[in-house]
Amino acid sequence: MICLIVPHDQDAVEKHNYGEEDPKTMTIVPLEGDKINTLWDIGYFDDLNSKFGLMISTGEDEKITGQEVLKDVLSTTNQYISDYPDIEYLFILKSLLEMSLEKETELNIYI
């Protein structure tokens, strides 16, 4: 299973950095492992890793931070949505990236 977390403000970022997960101050979205494999199959995570120096992989946690990086990852996600409009998890990722930009926080990915 994958879990995606967007803290709602900087206090929530700090709490999250210390291992706290509070659904009142964070959006927490669990995703099923078998369905998320589709994102690996189309190369989405590999593309993010190579373009943005991320290390998204099984057993690794990753944090996407910084407004410019979040914007660039959102742009890449939008391209994948246009190429693969039937993959619902791309839309979920898009929504969470937009939220993290709006709230000026981060997107955490736990695989």
C-alpha positions as a Markdown table, in Angstrom:
| # | Residue | x | y | z |
|---|---|---|---|---|
| 1 | Met | 0.0 | 0.0 | 0.0 |
| 2 | Ile | 1.1 | 3.6 | -0.7 |
| 3 | Cys | 0.1 | 6.5 | 1.5 |
| 4 | Leu | 0.1 | 10.1 | 0.3 |
| 5 | Ile | 0.2 | 12.9 | 2.9 |
| 6 | Val | -0.2 | 16.6 | 2.5 |
| 7 | Pro | 0.2 | 18.7 | 5.6 |
| 8 | His | -2.1 | 21.6 | 5.7 |
| 9 | Asp | 0.3 | 24.2 | 7.2 |
| 10 | Gln | 3.9 | 24.5 | 8.5 |
| 11 | Asp | 2.9 | 23.3 | 12.0 |
| 12 | Ala | 1.5 | 20.1 | 10.4 |
| 13 | Val | 4.8 | 19.7 | 8.4 |
| 14 | Glu | 6.7 | 19.9 | 11.7 |
| 15 | Lys | 4.4 | 17.4 | 13.4 |
| 16 | His | 4.7 | 15.1 | 10.4 |
| 17 | Asn | 8.5 | 15.4 | 10.5 |
| 18 | Tyr | 8.3 | 14.0 | 14.1 |
| 19 | Gly | 6.1 | 11.1 | 13.0 |
| 20 | Glu | 2.7 | 12.4 | 13.9 |
| 21 | Glu | -0.1 | 11.9 | 11.5 |
| 22 | Asp | -3.2 | 13.9 | 12.3 |
| 23 | Pro | -6.1 | 13.7 | 9.8 |
| 24 | Lys | -7.3 | 17.1 | 11.2 |
| 25 | Thr | -4.2 | 18.9 | 10.0 |
| 26 | Met | -3.2 | 16.6 | 7.1 |
| 27 | Thr | -4.8 | 15.1 | 4.1 |
| 28 | Ile | -3.9 | 11.4 | 4.2 |
| 29 | Val | -4.8 | 9.2 | 1.2 |
| 30 | Pro | -4.0 | 5.5 | 1.3 |
| 31 | Leu | -3.7 | 3.8 | -2.2 |
| 32 | Glu | -4.0 | 0.1 | -2.9 |
| 33 | Gly | -0.7 | -1.5 | -3.9 |
| 34 | Asp | -1.9 | -3.5 | -6.8 |
| 35 | Lys | -3.5 | -0.5 | -8.5 |
| 36 | Ile | -0.6 | 1.8 | -7.8 |
| 37 | Asn | 1.6 | -0.7 | -9.7 |
| 38 | Thr | 0.0 | 0.8 | -12.9 |
| 39 | Leu | 2.0 | 4.0 | -12.1 |
| 40 | Trp | 5.2 | 2.0 | -12.1 |
| 41 | Asp | 4.2 | 0.2 | -15.3 |
| 42 | Ile | 3.7 | 3.5 | -17.3 |
| 43 | Gly | 7.0 | 4.9 | -15.9 |
| 44 | Tyr | 5.5 | 7.7 | -13.9 |
| 45 | Phe | 7.5 | 7.2 | -10.7 |
| 46 | Asp | 10.7 | 6.4 | -12.7 |
| 47 | Asp | 10.2 | 9.6 | -14.6 |
| 48 | Leu | 9.8 | 11.6 | -11.4 |
| 49 | Asn | 12.9 | 10.0 | -10.0 |
| 50 | Ser | 15.0 | 10.8 | -13.0 |
| 51 | Lys | 13.7 | 14.3 | -13.7 |
| 52 | Phe | 13.6 | 15.6 | -10.1 |
| 53 | Gly | 16.3 | 13.6 | -8.3 |
| 54 | Leu | 13.7 | 11.7 | -6.2 |
| 55 | Met | 14.1 | 8.2 | -4.9 |
| 56 | Ile | 10.6 | 6.9 | -5.0 |
| 57 | Ser | 10.8 | 3.1 | -4.6 |
| 58 | Thr | 9.5 | 0.2 | -2.7 |
| 59 | Gly | 10.6 | 0.6 | 0.9 |
| 60 | Glu | 11.6 | 4.2 | 0.5 |
| 61 | Asp | 9.8 | 7.3 | 1.7 |
| 62 | Glu | 10.0 | 10.5 | -0.4 |
| 63 | Lys | 9.1 | 14.1 | 0.2 |
| 64 | Ile | 8.4 | 16.5 | -2.7 |
| 65 | Thr | 9.0 | 20.0 | -1.4 |
| 66 | Gly | 9.5 | 23.5 | -2.8 |
| 67 | Gln | 7.0 | 25.4 | -4.8 |
| 68 | Glu | 9.0 | 25.2 | -8.1 |
| 69 | Val | 9.5 | 21.4 | -7.7 |
| 70 | Leu | 5.9 | 20.9 | -6.9 |
| 71 | Lys | 4.8 | 22.9 | -10.0 |
| 72 | Asp | 7.2 | 20.9 | -12.2 |
| 73 | Val | 5.9 | 17.6 | -10.8 |
| 74 | Leu | 2.4 | 18.8 | -11.3 |
| 75 | Ser | 3.2 | 19.6 | -14.9 |
| 76 | Thr | 4.7 | 16.2 | -15.4 |
| 77 | Thr | 1.6 | 14.7 | -13.8 |
| 78 | Asn | -0.7 | 16.6 | -16.2 |
| 79 | Gln | 1.3 | 15.3 | -19.1 |
| 80 | Tyr | 0.8 | 11.7 | -17.9 |
| 81 | Ile | -2.9 | 12.5 | -17.4 |
| 82 | Ser | -3.2 | 13.5 | -21.1 |
| 83 | Asp | -1.3 | 10.3 | -22.1 |
| 84 | Tyr | -3.2 | 8.0 | -19.7 |
| 85 | Pro | -6.6 | 9.6 | -18.9 |
| 86 | Asp | -8.1 | 6.3 | -17.6 |
| 87 | Ile | -5.6 | 6.0 | -14.6 |
| 88 | Glu | -7.5 | 7.5 | -11.7 |
| 89 | Tyr | -4.5 | 7.7 | -9.4 |
| 90 | Leu | -2.9 | 10.3 | -11.6 |
| 91 | Phe | -5.9 | 12.5 | -10.9 |
| 92 | Ile | -5.5 | 11.9 | -7.1 |
| 93 | Leu | -1.9 | 12.8 | -7.3 |
| 94 | Lys | -2.7 | 15.9 | -9.3 |
| 95 | Ser | -5.2 | 17.0 | -6.7 |
| 96 | Leu | -2.7 | 16.4 | -3.8 |
| 97 | Leu | 0.0 | 18.3 | -5.7 |
| 98 | Glu | -2.4 | 21.3 | -6.2 |
| 99 | Met | -3.3 | 21.2 | -2.5 |
| 100 | Ser | 0.4 | 21.2 | -1.5 |
| 101 | Leu | 1.0 | 24.1 | -3.7 |
| 102 | Glu | -2.0 | 26.0 | -2.4 |
| 103 | Lys | -1.0 | 25.4 | 1.2 |
| 104 | Glu | 2.7 | 25.9 | 0.5 |
| 105 | Thr | 3.7 | 22.6 | 2.1 |
| 106 | Glu | 4.8 | 19.3 | 0.6 |
| 107 | Leu | 3.6 | 15.9 | -0.7 |
| 108 | Asn | 4.9 | 12.9 | 1.2 |
| 109 | Ile | 4.9 | 9.5 | -0.5 |
| 110 | Tyr | 5.2 | 6.3 | 1.5 |
| 111 | Ile | 5.5 | 3.0 | -0.4 |
